[in-house]
Amino acid sequence: MGGKQTCVAYPPPMMNLIRGLRLRWDIRRGGAYEKGWSAFEAGDLAGAAAVWTPLARRGNASAMYGLGLIAERGYPSSPRDVQQAFLWMKEAAGEGLGVAYTALGRMYEIGNGPVPQDPAEAARYYRYAALAGEPYAQVYLGRLYEHGDGVPKDIEEAFRWYRKAADQGDEEALAILRTIGGSKLEQ
């Protein structure tokens, strides 16, 4: 069985998230990580895993995160394993990778496989990433405050997190702020 192995694609919003987060990853560990990312983007998850696994074992948080993405998605010779994805994300977060905190927050927000839906836990992870300047986490945290999911409903706090993300050029946050026309979100 040679060649590229394909998998079920992430929905467009998730791929946009992944592409956007990629810019914030610690990619300064040489060309090997980038080769793994190129394989991942091409749908060659086995190839990406082959590149990232030794990097992750040497402590590269970005490679750990990449392996988490692969485990969450699965590929033909390795079925989807959300528990393994969760463990890789936890390891990457333990190394201080903000996007891994965002991913863990999303897992808890939506309830992903063996990870129970827990908006309060999602808010906790989003807060770590948001305080580290991750715009996606800032938007997600803002949304939790806007709707009172896992945190007390607080429109001012929601607006503050949307503004922080918008100040970094986050398109979703900019759209939210345009929608509300500069005024605070409706009570």
VENZIPE-V796629 format. One record per residue. N is the residue number from 1. RES is the residue in one small letter. PHI is phi as a letter, one per 20 degrees, with the letter a starting at -180 (999 if undefined). PSI is psi in whole degrees, -180 to 180 (NA if undefined). Layout:
N/RES/PHI/PSI, N/RES/PHI/PSI
This chain:
1/m/999/87, 2/g/e/180, 3/g/n/-171, 4/k/f/140, 5/q/d/132, 6/t/d/173, 7/c/b/177, 8/v/f/134, 9/a/f/149, 10/y/f/150, 11/p/f/154, 12/p/g/-42, 13/p/f/-37, 14/m/f/-40, 15/m/f/-38, 16/n/f/-41, 17/l/f/-49, 18/i/f/-45, 19/r/f/-42, 20/g/f/-41, 21/l/f/-31, 22/r/g/-36, 23/l/f/-22, 24/r/e/-4, 25/w/f/157, 26/d/e/95, 27/i/d/18, 28/r/e/17, 29/r/e/22, 30/g/o/-180, 31/g/f/-20, 32/a/f/-44, 33/y/f/-44, 34/e/f/-37, 35/k/f/-41, 36/g/f/-42, 37/w/f/-41, 38/s/f/-42, 39/a/f/-43, 40/f/g/-49, 41/e/f/-31, 42/a/e/-3, 43/g/n/5, 44/d/e/76, 45/l/f/-33, 46/a/f/-41, 47/g/f/-43, 48/a/f/-43, 49/a/f/-39, 50/a/f/-35, 51/v/f/-44, 52/w/f/-28, 53/t/g/-50, 54/p/f/-33, 55/l/f/-44, 56/a/f/-40, 57/r/f/-24, 58/r/e/7, 59/g/n/11, 60/n/f/110, 61/a/f/-36, 62/s/f/-41, 63/a/f/-38, 64/m/f/-45, 65/y/f/-44, 66/g/g/-42, 67/l/f/-33, 68/g/f/-42, 69/l/f/-42, 70/i/f/-46, 71/a/f/-37, 72/e/f/-35, 73/r/e/-44, 74/g/m/162, 75/y/b/168, 76/p/g/-42, 77/s/e/-1, 78/s/b/104, 79/p/f/160, 80/r/g/135, 81/d/b/89, 82/v/f/-34, 83/q/f/-44, 84/q/f/-39, 85/a/g/-45, 86/f/g/-44, 87/l/f/-41, 88/w/f/-41, 89/m/f/-40, 90/k/f/-42, 91/e/f/-45, 92/a/f/-41, 93/a/f/-39, 94/g/f/-24, 95/e/e/1, 96/g/n/13, 97/l/f/111, 98/g/g/-39, 99/v/f/-26, 100/a/f/-38, 101/y/f/-40, 102/t/f/-45, 103/a/f/-42, 104/l/f/-41, 105/g/g/-44, 106/r/f/-41, 107/m/g/-44, 108/y/f/-34, 109/e/f/-44, 110/i/e/-15, 111/g/m/94, 112/n/d/103, 113/g/m/-124, 114/p/f/-6, 115/v/e/115, 116/p/f/152, 117/q/f/123, 118/d/b/89, 119/p/g/-31, 120/a/f/-41, 121/e/f/-38, 122/a/g/-46, 123/a/f/-39, 124/r/f/-47, 125/y/f/-42, 126/y/g/-39, 127/r/f/-44, 128/y/g/-49, 129/a/f/-41, 130/a/f/-42, 131/l/f/-24, 132/a/e/1, 133/g/n/13, 134/e/f/112, 135/p/f/-35, 136/y/f/-42, 137/a/f/-37, 138/q/f/-42, 139/v/f/-47, 140/y/f/-41, 141/l/f/-42, 142/g/g/-42, 143/r/f/-40, 144/l/f/-43, 145/y/f/-38, 146/e/f/-40, 147/h/d/-7, 148/g/m/34, 149/d/e/111, 150/g/m/-10, 151/v/b/160, 152/p/f/141, 153/k/f/125, 154/d/b/98, 155/i/f/-39, 156/e/f/-42, 157/e/f/-41, 158/a/g/-48, 159/f/f/-41, 160/r/f/-43, 161/w/f/-39, 162/y/f/-42, 163/r/f/-43, 164/k/g/-43, 165/a/f/-42, 166/a/f/-37, 167/d/f/-20, 168/q/e/5, 169/g/n/13, 170/d/f/121, 171/e/f/-41, 172/e/f/-44, 173/a/f/-41, 174/l/f/-41, 175/a/f/-41, 176/i/f/-46, 177/l/f/-36, 178/r/f/-40, 179/t/f/-40, 180/i/e/1, 181/g/l/34, 182/g/n/-14, 183/s/e/170, 184/k/f/155, 185/l/g/152, 186/e/f/140, 187/q/f/NA
